[in-house]
Amino acid sequence: MPRYYFDMREGDEKLKARGFEMEFIVQIREKVRRSQFKRKLPVIAKISGRTIETDFRYPRDWGT
């Protein structure tokens, strides 16, 4: 079900036609919604005037 729902972006009707029960579809969708916070980066306090990934560039990061 996750492959069809996420990768192929099929709707409820197509998923039901594939043999999945509506209760199962709703259950999976709710689990994904409740765990969305895991896919977001945490807020990091900036304590200096330099920014990580922008100002902290070393020669090894430039491919030399």
C-alpha positions in Angstrom: 0.0 0.0 0.0 2.7 2.6 0.8 4.3 2.1 -2.6 1.0 2.9 -4.4 0.0 5.7 -2.0 3.3 7.6 -1.8 5.3 6.7 -4.9 2.5 6.4 -7.4 0.2 8.8 -5.6 -2.9 6.8 -6.2 -6.2 7.9 -4.7 -8.6 6.1 -2.4 -10.7 4.6 -5.2 -7.7 3.1 -7.0 -6.3 1.7 -3.7 -9.7 0.1 -2.9 -9.7 -1.3 -6.4 -6.4 -2.9 -5.7 -7.9 -4.7 -2.7 -7.1 -2.5 0.2 -9.8 -1.9 2.8 -10.7 1.8 3.5 -10.1 1.3 7.2 -6.5 0.3 6.4 -6.0 3.2 4.0 -7.2 5.7 6.6 -5.0 4.0 9.3 -1.8 4.3 7.2 -2.6 7.9 6.2 -3.1 8.8 9.9 0.2 7.1 10.9 2.0 9.2 8.3 0.4 12.4 9.4 1.2 11.7 13.1 4.9 11.0 12.3 5.4 14.1 10.1 7.5 15.8 12.8 10.2 13.2 12.3 10.9 14.4 8.8 11.5 18.0 9.8 14.9 19.4 10.8 15.2 20.7 14.3 15.6 24.4 14.9 19.2 25.3 15.7 20.1 28.5 17.5 22.6 30.7 15.7 25.1 31.9 18.3 27.6 33.6 16.0 27.8 35.7 12.9 28.8 32.8 10.8 26.4 30.2 9.3 27.1 26.5 9.0 27.2 25.3 5.4 27.7 28.8 4.2 30.5 30.4 6.1 32.3 27.3 7.4 33.7 26.2 4.0 37.0 24.4 4.0 39.1 23.4 1.0 37.9 19.8 1.3 34.4 21.1 0.8 35.3 22.8 -2.4 36.6 19.6 -4.0 40.3 20.4 -3.9 
